[in-house]
Amino acid sequence: MVYTRDEDGRLGIRSAVLLEGVNASIVIPEFGLALPFSALYEGLDLDSDRVPTP
């Protein structure tokens, strides 16, 4: 979901998009940015059922 503030400072949802799969990207046009999910989760073992310890 993309949240933005209006002229009065109220927060509202501008858009909501369902993204699925490791090849999906979060696109933020205001910054000229497309961030792939694979970059967010790089190095993590998502197939594991174990919980990481702090």
N, CA, C and O of each residue as an XYZ file, in Angstrom:
216
protein
N       0.845     -1.174      0.000
C       0.000      0.000      0.000
C       0.886      1.231      0.000
O       1.940      1.258      0.635
N       0.451      2.227     -0.709
C       1.179      3.492     -0.748
C       0.345      4.527     -0.011
O      -0.804      4.788     -0.369
N       0.939      5.112      1.025
C       0.261      6.134      1.813
C       0.852      7.498      1.472
O       2.065      7.638      1.320
N      -0.012      8.496      1.353
C       0.438      9.871      1.125
C      -0.365     10.809      2.024
O      -1.432     10.453      2.524
N       0.163     11.993      2.212
C      -0.554     13.017      2.992
C      -1.155     14.036      2.028
O      -0.541     14.393      1.022
N      -2.371     14.501      2.350
C      -2.999     15.531      1.533
C      -2.552     16.910      2.028
O      -1.714     17.012      2.924
N      -3.110     17.953      1.446
C      -2.726     19.327      1.797
C      -2.960     19.659      3.265
O      -2.277     20.516      3.827
N      -3.936     18.975      3.894
C      -4.243     19.209      5.303
C      -3.432     18.307      6.238
O      -3.609     18.357      7.455
N      -2.549     17.488      5.675
C      -1.713     16.616      6.484
C      -2.339     15.286      6.847
O      -1.758     14.505      7.600
N      -3.542     15.021      6.305
C      -4.201     13.749      6.598
C      -3.575     12.641      5.766
O      -3.297     12.813      4.579
N      -3.357     11.499      6.412
C      -2.767     10.347      5.756
C      -3.857      9.537      5.074
O      -4.912      9.292      5.658
N      -3.604      9.124      3.846
C      -4.572      8.323      3.118
C      -3.876      7.342      2.195
O      -2.704      7.512      1.856
N      -4.602      6.321      1.795
C      -4.057      5.319      0.880
C      -4.198      5.843     -0.546
O      -5.297      6.169     -0.995
N      -3.074      5.917     -1.247
C      -3.097      6.347     -2.635
C      -3.334      5.164     -3.558
O      -4.064      5.272     -4.543
N      -2.716      4.039     -3.238
C      -2.911      2.849     -4.056
C      -2.569      1.607     -3.250
O      -1.813      1.668     -2.280
N      -3.125      0.499     -3.659
C      -2.816     -0.788     -3.044
C      -2.632     -1.796     -4.165
O      -3.481     -1.921     -5.047
N      -1.517     -2.513     -4.125
C      -1.196     -3.472     -5.173
C      -0.731     -4.764     -4.519
O       0.073     -4.740     -3.586
N      -1.234     -5.887     -5.007
C      -0.788     -7.184     -4.529
C       0.409     -7.609     -5.361
O       0.312     -7.737     -6.581
N       1.530     -7.827     -4.705
C       2.745     -8.268     -5.374
C       3.060     -9.673     -4.914
O       3.077     -9.947     -3.714
N       3.309    -10.567     -5.860
C       3.601    -11.953     -5.519
C       4.839    -12.423     -6.252
O       5.095    -12.019     -7.386
N       5.595    -13.271     -5.604
C       6.741    -13.899     -6.232
C       8.038    -13.156     -5.989
O       8.048    -11.951     -5.738
N       9.128    -13.896     -6.069
C      10.444    -13.330     -5.797
C      10.861    -12.322     -6.877
O      11.733    -11.488     -6.632
N      10.261    -12.386     -8.046
C      10.620    -11.468     -9.123
C       9.807    -10.178     -9.112
O      10.028     -9.304     -9.950
N       8.871    -10.047     -8.176
C       8.065     -8.832     -8.075
C       8.927     -7.690     -7.531
O       9.897     -7.918     -6.810
N       8.559     -6.469     -7.886
C       9.299     -5.290     -7.423
C       8.341     -4.260     -6.856
O       7.218     -4.103     -7.335
N       8.802     -3.563     -5.831
C       8.081     -2.422     -5.293
C       8.555     -1.208     -6.091
O       9.746     -0.895     -6.094
N       7.639     -0.531     -6.761
C       8.004      0.611     -7.599
C       7.626      1.906     -6.888
O       6.481      2.084     -6.472
N       8.592      2.802     -6.755
C       8.374      4.110     -6.135
C       8.779      5.160     -7.172
O       9.931      5.592     -7.202
N       7.826      5.572     -8.025
C       8.164      6.463     -9.137
C       8.690      7.829     -8.704
O       9.483      8.436     -9.422
N       8.264      8.319     -7.549
C       8.727      9.627     -7.088
C      10.251      9.661     -6.904
O      10.877     10.716     -7.013
N      10.822      8.512     -6.630
C      12.269      8.406     -6.435
C      12.959      7.720     -7.613
O      14.176      7.536     -7.599
N      12.187      7.345     -8.628
C      12.756      6.615     -9.759
C      13.331      5.281     -9.315
O      14.399      4.876     -9.775
N      12.622      4.597     -8.419
C      13.142      3.400     -7.776
C      12.232      2.211     -8.016
O      11.010      2.319     -7.920
N      12.840      1.076     -8.328
C      12.140     -0.204     -8.376
C      12.965     -1.168     -7.542
O      14.089     -1.504     -7.916
N      12.427     -1.614     -6.423
C      13.150     -2.462     -5.488
C      12.605     -3.884     -5.566
O      11.479     -4.140     -5.140
N      13.396     -4.811     -6.106
C      12.915     -6.196     -6.218
C      12.880     -6.878     -4.859
O      13.753     -6.654     -4.021
N      11.860     -7.718     -4.643
C      11.752     -8.479     -3.399
C      13.017     -9.291     -3.152
O      13.442     -9.447     -2.007
N      13.619     -9.807     -4.216
C      14.815    -10.632     -4.050
C      15.919     -9.850     -3.337
O      16.704    -10.447     -2.600
N      16.000     -8.540     -3.535
C      17.006     -7.715     -2.860
C      16.660     -7.542     -1.381
O      17.554     -7.497     -0.536
N      15.383     -7.447     -1.068
C      14.959     -7.287      0.318
C      15.273     -8.519      1.164
O      15.617     -8.408      2.341
N      15.152     -9.677      0.555
C      15.310    -10.929      1.286
C      16.610    -11.652      0.951
O      16.767    -12.825      1.291
N      17.536    -10.974      0.295
C      18.808    -11.575     -0.085
C      19.550    -12.078      1.155
O      19.687    -11.363      2.148
N      20.022    -13.316      1.073
C      20.781    -13.892      2.184
C      19.936    -14.588      3.228
O      20.484    -15.213      4.136
N      18.611    -14.501      3.129
C      17.731    -15.162      4.094
C      17.301    -16.523      3.569
O      17.068    -16.685      2.372
N      17.196    -17.497      4.458
C      16.718    -18.821      4.102
C      15.217    -18.864      4.362
O      14.785    -19.158      5.477
N      14.428    -18.572      3.342
C      12.973    -18.498      3.513
C      12.318    -19.877      3.491
O      11.136    -20.004      3.813
N      13.070    -20.908      3.117
C      12.515    -22.260      3.096
C      12.632    -22.957      4.446
O      12.108    -24.055      4.628
N      13.306    -22.331      5.373
C      13.531    -22.924      6.685
C      12.354    -22.650      7.613
O      11.749    -21.579      7.567
N      12.035    -23.637      8.459
C      10.966    -23.466      9.446
C      11.504    -22.976     10.791
O      10.733    -22.716     11.714
N      12.807    -22.854     10.896
C      13.370    -22.451     12.176
C      13.251    -20.939     12.387
O      13.232    -20.159     11.436
N      13.174    -20.560     13.641
C      13.072    -19.156     14.014
C      14.467    -18.679     14.402
O      15.117    -19.305     15.239
N      14.942    -17.573     13.805
C      16.279    -17.097     14.157
C      16.361    -16.641     15.612
O      15.396    -16.110     16.160
N      17.506    -16.852     16.221
C      17.718    -16.396     17.584
C      18.431    -15.050     17.566
O      19.292    -14.815     16.718
N      18.077    -14.167     18.493
C      18.703    -12.834     18.509
C      20.153    -12.872     18.913
O      20.806    -11.829     18.970
